Amino acid sequence: MAFVDPLTIMLVAVASSASLIAIYLIGQALGKRNAEELAIPGFFIGIFDFLSGFFMSFSWPLPGAYNMLFGDPMLFLGIIMMAGSYMLYKKINPRYLSLFGFFLGIYLLVETYGIAALNLEKGNYFLPAFSFFLFSALAALFSPLVYTKNKYAYYFLAALLIIAAFLALFIGSAGIYGHLASPP
């Protein structure tokens, strides 16, 4: 069986998901209350997140623990994105999902530690990968701040997500170029 590396498109999807959540948070900080227009793109990117995470978690296309490192959080992010999109569509405040985000943050924090402690990423990509997981973990851990309804909390969370999105795009773009330069 040929080696399949879905990580590049998954990183672009994570960047898209983080960006949509950041747009929602900035809208909330600015007092915008009609965020339903985010429901459809959020739902479809959530489906992709869920399916790619499910595929990776259950088919193990990558060596070692990397399936758990990438697939499991993607699966959970997909569930959160789909649920949040449905809630927006139905005009239900999705802040309740921040509790699930908090649990995802714990998972991501353990993975962030594992990247460093277990040498899961080495060389030039250690710092971007470690930073991506760290900022993703922090955004998820602090997500219950949406209960404060404080615009600065929304901006803080949006900033963490935007940084995570840029790191995901950086790593994903480097991976895309690397695969194009040296196809299997």
C-alpha positions in Angstrom: 0.0 0.0 0.0 1.3 3.5 -0.9 2.1 5.9 1.9 -0.7 8.5 2.3 0.0 11.8 4.0 -3.2 13.8 4.6 -1.5 16.2 7.0 -1.1 19.1 4.6 -4.8 19.4 3.8 -5.7 18.7 7.4 -3.5 21.7 8.5 -5.2 23.9 5.9 -8.5 22.7 7.3 -7.4 23.5 10.9 -6.4 27.0 9.8 -9.8 27.4 8.2 -11.6 26.2 11.3 -9.5 28.4 13.6 -10.1 31.4 11.3 -13.9 30.9 11.3 -14.0 30.7 15.1 -11.8 33.8 15.3 -14.1 35.7 13.0 -17.0 34.7 15.1 -15.3 35.8 18.3 -14.3 39.2 16.8 -17.9 39.6 15.6 -19.0 39.0 19.2 -16.5 41.5 20.6 -17.8 44.1 18.1 -21.4 43.4 19.2 -22.4 41.6 16.0 -25.3 39.2 16.9 -26.2 37.7 13.6 -23.4 35.2 12.9 -25.6 32.7 11.0 -23.6 33.4 7.8 -20.8 31.4 9.4 -23.0 28.3 9.9 -22.7 26.8 6.4 -18.9 27.2 5.9 -18.4 26.1 9.5 -20.5 23.1 9.0 -18.7 21.9 5.8 -15.2 22.5 7.2 -16.5 20.7 10.4 -17.5 17.7 8.2 -14.0 17.7 6.6 -12.3 18.0 10.0 -14.4 15.1 11.4 -14.0 12.8 8.5 -10.3 13.4 8.1 -9.8 12.9 11.9 -11.9 9.8 11.8 -10.0 8.4 8.9 -6.7 9.0 10.5 -7.7 7.8 14.0 -9.1 4.5 12.7 -6.9 3.7 9.7 -3.5 4.7 11.0 -1.9 5.9 7.7 1.0 7.5 9.5 3.9 5.9 11.5 3.7 5.5 15.2 1.8 8.0 17.4 1.3 10.6 14.7 -2.2 9.3 14.0 -3.2 10.1 17.6 -1.3 13.4 17.5 -3.2 14.7 14.5 -6.3 12.5 13.9 -7.9 12.5 17.3 -8.0 16.3 17.8 -9.2 16.8 14.3 -12.1 14.4 14.9 -13.1 16.3 18.0 -12.6 19.7 16.3 -15.0 18.5 13.6 -17.7 17.6 16.1 -17.3 21.0 17.7 -17.4 22.8 14.4 -20.5 20.9 13.2 -22.3 21.4 16.5 -21.4 25.1 16.6 -22.6 25.6 13.1 -25.9 24.0 13.8 -26.3 26.1 16.9 -25.6 29.3 14.9 -28.1 28.2 12.3 -30.7 27.7 15.0 -29.7 31.0 16.7 -28.5 29.2 19.8 -25.4 30.7 21.5 -22.6 28.2 20.8 -20.6 29.3 23.9 -21.6 26.1 25.6 -19.3 24.3 23.3 -16.4 26.0 25.0 -16.6 23.4 27.7 -15.8 20.8 25.1 -13.1 23.1 23.8 -11.6 23.1 27.3 -11.4 19.3 27.2 -9.8 19.4 23.8 -7.3 21.9 25.2 -6.3 19.4 27.9 -5.7 16.7 25.2 -3.7 19.2 23.1 -1.7 20.3 26.1 -0.7 16.7 26.7 0.2 16.4 23.0 2.3 19.6 23.2 4.3 18.2 26.1 4.6 14.9 24.2 6.0 16.6 21.1 8.9 17.9 23.2 9.4 15.1 25.7 9.1 12.2 23.3 11.0 14.0 20.4 8.0 13.6 18.1 9.2 16.6 16.0 12.8 17.4 15.4 14.9 19.8 13.4 13.5 22.9 11.7 9.9 22.0 12.3 10.1 21.5 16.1 9.4 25.2 17.0 6.5 25.7 14.5 4.9 22.3 15.4 5.4 22.9 19.2 4.1 26.4 18.9 1.1 25.3 16.8 0.0 22.8 19.4 0.7 25.2 22.2 -1.4 28.0 20.8 -4.1 25.6 19.8 -4.1 24.2 23.4 -4.2 27.6 25.0 -7.1 28.8 22.7 -9.0 25.7 23.7 -8.2 25.8 27.4 -9.1 29.5 27.6 -12.3 29.0 25.5 -14.6 29.1 28.6 -13.7 32.9 28.8 -16.6 33.4 26.4 -18.8 33.1 29.5 -17.4 36.4 30.7 -19.0 38.2 27.7 -15.9 40.5 27.9 -14.8 41.8 24.5 -11.2 41.7 25.5 -11.6 38.0 26.3 -13.0 37.5 22.8 -10.1 39.4 21.3 -7.6 37.3 23.3 -9.1 34.0 22.2 -9.3 35.3 18.6 -5.6 36.3 18.7 -4.6 32.8 19.9 -6.6 31.2 17.2 -5.2 33.5 14.5 -1.7 32.6 15.6 -2.5 28.9 15.5 -4.1 29.4 12.0 -0.9 31.1 10.7 1.3 28.3 12.2 -0.9 25.6 10.6 -0.7 27.4 7.3 3.1 27.7 7.6 3.6 24.0 8.4 1.0 22.9 5.8 2.5 25.0 3.1 6.0 23.8 3.8 4.6 20.2 3.7 2.8 20.9 0.4 6.0 22.2 -1.1 8.1 19.3 0.3 5.7 16.8 -1.2 5.7 18.5 -4.6 9.5 18.7 -4.6 9.9 15.0 -3.7 6.8 12.9 -4.6 6.7 9.3 -3.3 
